[in-house]
Amino acid sequence: MNPLTQALESGFASMAPELQGIYEDLHRHPELSMQEHRTARIAADYIERLGYAVTRGVGVTGVVGVLRNGDGPTVMLRGDMDALPMDEDTGLAYSSEVAGVAHSCGHDLHVAWLAGAARVLSEAREAWQGTLLVVFQPGEETAEGASAMVADWEGAGLPRPDVILAQHVMVGPAGTVTYRPGVILSAGDSLQVRLFGRGSHGSQPQTAIDPVVMAASTVLRLQTIVSRETSPLDSAVLTVGALQAGTKENIIPDEATIKLNMRTYDDAVREHMLEAVKRICSAECDASGATRPPEFTTLSRYPLTDNDHDATARVAVAFHAQFDDAASEGKPAAASEDFSVFGRSWNVPYVFWFVGGTDPQTYAEAVRAGTLDAIPSNHSPRFAPVLEKTLETGLQAMLSAASAWLCIPGSGARQDPA
């Protein structure tokens, strides 16, 4: 065990009620993306009391705390703050009190983790050397926050890190962590496509250019991008989640709207699929005699999360020293994140990993029964991580990873970045 997790172990019992209180308060009062004013104030006030130099309003509502502790690398720890536009159905005593908004992805826990790590690192400065950046990020759910913070970073006079670290609670046994070198999260692209026809009476289709038929044909053809244009060795997903047209059964409308989402694990595959979507939509409109070309709008765009191999190897050593067999290398997830925007923008290595948040017995029983898919996952209205074990494990993971750069386990001396 390294000095930072030793400090956590000796102090967790006294810290836990405070951090649990922060978590439950944020869970009751969730805020949507780029509107996290209350959450940001709580985070900023907390780390300011710990001695951090705090910059507020970075990327609208983002918060950055800087703690300088001698010579050494600059390590950035990031946690996202925003909630989702949905109702909660967990039955928890501290359920959301905001109608239509809920922390169903665990970002309230991420804030509590980062606050706890900031406290341990502030109180155990004799155990490490370097500069620490704690970053509370807005707008992850809309892919806005990381880019907004990067745009404000230089103007705010903030230092750039040597390495960037972050974690996410996911379905998995509480007490476990999962890492992966290379691609760990997919790229995600959401598009809206408007198709333009000519409306008419439902009894006179010959006088119309029917955008409903145009849209239906387009949806079917879009499925061939994965099945016929993408190698079976390359994973990809294309889902049309919305097809909207018309108001009444006997009216042919003027236009139809398709909303689609793509997930890819390779930048070349991603670019091919984006071009194929535009080609197919345009061709179907031409075939239908559309009154004008389709209109494309990007709803969100998440880059690949592609962990640096050397930095991940370093984190893995720290994880296995801390967790032994409870740390393991996993597979890529189909979810997407804007976390990598920081590393990509600054050409800095980054590492992202998962912390299990499911009751271990519940998880084991689901494995035996083959019902893992029935466990409420992130973005489910019933998503509810088990709190104490997940809180402690996330703190241990974040501190272990940071220690791989900030200190040599057992010595308190710094470790130069790779």
Secondary structure, DSSP 8 states (H G I E B T S, - for coil): --HHHHHHHHHHHHHHHHHHHHHHHHHHS---TT--HHHHHHHHHHHHHTT-EEEEEETTTEEEEEEEESSS-EEEEEEE---BSS------TT---STT-B--SSHHHHHHHHHHHHHHHHHTGGG--EEEEEEEE--TTTT-HHHHHHHHHTTTT----SEEEEEEEEEEETT-EEE-SEEEE-EEEEEEEEEE-B-EETT-GGG-B-HHHHHHHHHHHHTHHHHHHS-TTS-EEEEEEEEEE-SSTTEE-SEEEEEEEEEESSHHHHHHHHHHHHHHHHHHHHHHT-SEEEEEEEEEEE--EEE-HHHHHHHHHHHHHHHGGGEEE---BS---STHHHHHHHT--EEEEEEEEE-HHHHHHHHHHT-GGGS--TTSTT----HHHHHHHHHHHHHHHHHHHH--TTT-------
